Amino acid sequence: MKKKRGHRRQSLEVSKWVSCARERESAREKQVLEVKERMRVASTENRSASEKEKR
């Protein structure tokens, strides 16, 4: 019984960690997309983008 309890707790911790990892992954993907969009905008209108960043 004690072993089962410990295992259940461990699996819960693991699932929590997995969900955290998934959230981090999605956040990283969003960041990458944002950076790509910024690069595209900067390449199309270079001066205005640099001015916006300075402000």
C-alpha positions as CSV (number, residue, x, y, z in Angstrom):
1,M,0.0,0.0,0.0
2,K,2.7,2.4,0.9
3,K,4.6,1.7,-2.3
4,K,1.5,2.4,-4.4
5,R,0.9,5.6,-2.6
6,G,4.4,6.8,-3.3
7,H,4.1,5.8,-6.9
8,R,0.8,7.7,-7.3
9,R,2.4,10.8,-5.8
10,Q,5.4,10.4,-8.1
11,S,3.2,10.1,-11.2
12,L,1.3,13.2,-10.2
13,E,4.5,15.1,-9.9
14,V,5.6,13.8,-13.3
15,S,2.3,14.8,-14.9
16,K,2.7,18.3,-13.3
17,W,6.2,18.6,-14.7
18,V,5.0,17.4,-18.2
19,S,2.3,20.0,-18.2
20,C,4.8,22.7,-17.3
21,A,7.1,21.5,-20.0
22,R,4.3,21.7,-22.6
23,E,3.4,25.2,-21.5
24,R,7.1,26.2,-21.8
25,E,7.3,24.6,-25.3
26,S,4.2,26.5,-26.5
27,A,5.5,29.8,-25.0
28,R,8.8,29.2,-26.8
29,E,7.0,28.5,-30.1
30,K,5.1,31.8,-29.6
31,Q,8.3,33.6,-29.0
32,V,9.9,32.2,-32.1
33,L,6.9,33.2,-34.2
34,E,7.0,36.7,-32.7
35,V,10.7,37.0,-33.6
36,K,10.1,35.8,-37.1
37,E,7.2,38.3,-37.5
38,R,9.5,41.1,-36.2
39,M,12.3,40.1,-38.6
40,R,9.8,40.1,-41.5
41,V,8.4,43.5,-40.6
42,A,11.9,44.8,-40.1
43,S,13.0,43.6,-43.5
44,T,9.9,45.2,-45.2
45,E,10.0,48.5,-43.4
46,N,13.5,48.8,-41.8
47,R,13.6,52.4,-40.7
48,S,10.1,52.6,-39.0
49,A,10.8,49.3,-37.1
50,S,14.1,50.6,-35.8
51,E,12.5,53.8,-34.7
52,K,9.7,51.9,-32.9
53,E,12.3,49.8,-31.1
54,K,14.2,52.9,-30.0
55,R,11.0,54.4,-28.5
